[in-house]
Amino acid sequence: MKGIRQWMYGRLLATAVLLFFSWSLVGCTPANSEQTASSQASPEQTATEQTGTAVPANLSSADSSSQTETTATFAGGCFWCMEQPFDDLPGVMSTVSGYTGGTVENPTYSQVSSGNTGHVEAMQVTYDPAQVTYDTLLQTFWHNIDPLDNAGQFCDKGSQYRSAIFYGSAEQQAIAQASKQTVADRLNQPVATDLLPAATFYPAEDYHQNYYQTHPVRYKVYRFGCGRDQRLSEIWGADAPDHG
């Protein structure tokens, strides 16, 4: 009996610790994000100074190193959680977390997270259309967001976390519109996700890139504390992604 009590106490303690860290990290901001950023760059450095120059909205395959590569841009709340779903797709060449849609040039994370720049946290995907279609990218996008939330995504609320598809061509716009209607029909509810023309994309600071790989424990605790996977299961059922 004593052994059982000790085992139960240990489980309760572990659960309490997990919940403590979950709620301390709720929101797309790690407790030491400012410290991490300052260790890589001075406060005066902007996102583009740390990761490269801004990416023009009209970037085409002709501008890239490979004629078969093109880009797609999606906003699905915290960009930490949007890289892995696309990285896992065959045909995706790279993913970059960043900011787009606003009016402030070369925004920093602290500026965007304030909600006053008009920018959203977004994901730019470079892919080979001969290997993966834009429609497949859209399906991956939908299954990793809550398309019914018009106030943000999951525990992250505010205009900077709203969901959006930024189309870079008339073809992408048409495919995205049809895809959005399919989602609305399936869920039988209005879809809150915006369809917007692509704007200049500003890569985020280095410490945000590949966060699920560089901080795997903190990342998983954040996903759990934010209720992301729980909500995705409610919406998409068997089509919900498994990032456990």
N, C-alpha and C positions, 0 to 999 in steps of 0.2 A: 504493500500500500504506500509506503514511504517513497519507493522508487517511482510509482505512478504519479504521486504528487509532485516530485521533483521534475519529472518529464513534462507534466502539464505546466508547471511554473516556467520551465525553460521555453516552452512553446509560446506562452503568453508574453514573456519578456521579449522574445524575438519578434512577435507580432507588434508589440508596442514600439520597439525600436524602428521597425519598418515603417509603421504609420507616422512616427515622428519625422523621419527623414522624408517620407513621401510628402507630407504637408508642408515641410520646410522648403521643399523644392517645387511646390505647385506653382505653375507659371513658367513660361519659357525663359527663365532667368536663373542660372545656377547661383548658389549663395556666394561663390567667389568669382563670378563672371568679371567684375570690374578688376579684381586682383589679377585674374588670368590675362585679361586684355592688357593691363599695364605692364605685365611681365614680357609682353611681346611688342608693345608699341607705346609711345607716349600718348597722353590724352589728346594732344593736338593732331595726331595722325588720324586720317579718315579711313573708312573701309577700303577705298580704292587704293590708298597708299600702302595698305598692308597686303592686299591680295591681287593688285593689278588695276588696270583701268576699267572704267565703266564699259559695259557692252551695249552698243547702239541697238535700238529696237529693230532696225532694218537689217541686222546681220543675216546674211544668206549663206548657203552652202558655198558659194563662190568666194566668200570672204574667209572661209576656214581652210585648214590645211588639207582637208579631204573633200573632194567634190561630192561625196555621198553623205556627208554629215549635214544635219540641220538642227534647229533648236526648237524647243517648246518651253513655255513658261507657265507655271502653276503656283497658286497660293493656297495653302491648306492649313493655315494656323502655324504653329511652331515649326520652323523649318528643320529643326533637328529630326523631327519624325517623318519628314517627307523624302529624305535622301535614300534610305534603304529600300523602300518599295521600288524605286526606279533603278537603283543600282543592281537590283536582283534580276532585272529584265535583260535577256539576251538582246544585243543590238544597241543598248544604251552605252555610249562612250564615256560620259562623265555627267556628274551632277554638281551644281554649285548653289549654295545657299546665299541669298541676297535680298535686296530691297528693290521695289519697283512700284510704279503707279502714282508716285507723289510729285511734289514740286521742288523739293529741296535737293540740290546737287550734292553728290558725294556724302550722303547721310551716314552718320554713325549709328551704332546699335542703340545707344542711349537716346538719341534723337528720335529714332523710329519707334522705340518702345514707349515713348511719351504719348504717341498717338497724334502728334501735332504736325507731322510732315506730309500726310496723305499717302505715304508709302505703306506697303504691306510686306510682311515676311514672305518670301517667295522662293521658288526652286526653279532654276534654269537647267533643262535637260538637253544635252547634246546627244543625238542618236542617229543611227543609220536607218533610213526609211526602207532600205532593201531588206533589213532584218527584223525591224519592228515597226508597226504602223502607228500613225498618230491616234487612231481609234483605240489601239491597245494601251497607249499611254493614258488616254482619257479614262478607260475602264480602271486602270490602276489608280489614277487620281481619285475618281469617285469613291472607290472602295476604301480609301484611306482618309476620307473626310466625312463630316456631317453636313450634307448639302441642305439641310433644313434650318440650320442655325444662322440667323441674320445678325447676330451680335458678336460673332467671333468664332472660335472653335474650341469645343470642350471646356477646359477650365480657363482658357485664355480668352478674355473678352476685350473688345475694343476694335476700332476700325483697322488697326494694324494687323489684326489676326483674322480678318474676314477672308472668306474663300473666294477665289477668282480664277478664271482661265484667261490668259493674255494671248490672243491669237496674233500670229505674225503674218498671215496671208488670208486671202479670201477663201482659199480652200480650207485652212484650219478653222476659220470662222464658221463655215457651213457645217463642217464635221462636228464642231463643238456644239453648235445650236441643236443639231439633230440628236447628239448624245445627251444634252441637257433635257430635251423633251422626253427621251426614253427613260431617263431617271425619274422625271416628274410623273410619268405614266406608271412606272413600277411602284413608286412610293405613294402615288395618289395624293400628292401634296405639292404645293408650290416649291420650287427650288430657289434657295436664296443666293446661290453662287452667281457672281457677276461674270459676264462675258465682256471683255474689254480689249481694245487694240493694244498691242505690245508697246511698251514705253522703254526708256533707257533702263537697263538692269545694272544695279550696282552690287558687286560681290560683297558679302559680309566679311567681317573680320576673320582672321585665320582660325581663331579658337572655336568658331561656330562650324567650320567645315568638318564633315565626317564625324560629327559629334557622337553618333551611335557607336563608332569604332574607337575613338580616342577616350571616351568616358562611358564605357558600356554599363557599369553598375549604376552610375548616376542617371544615365539615360533611361534604363529600365525602371528605376524607382520613379522617375518623373512621369513616364508613360502610365504607370499604375496609379500614381497619386492624382494625375490629371483625369483619370477615367476614360482615356482615349479608347483603349481596346474594348472596354465594357460597352461603351456607346456604339462603337462600330459593329459589335456583335448584335446589338439590338436592331440596328438599321439594316444590316446586310446579311445577317444569318450565316449561312454556309459560305457566302462569298466574302465574308470579312477576312482580312489578312491575319496571318499568324506571325507576329514578331516577338514571340515569347522567348 
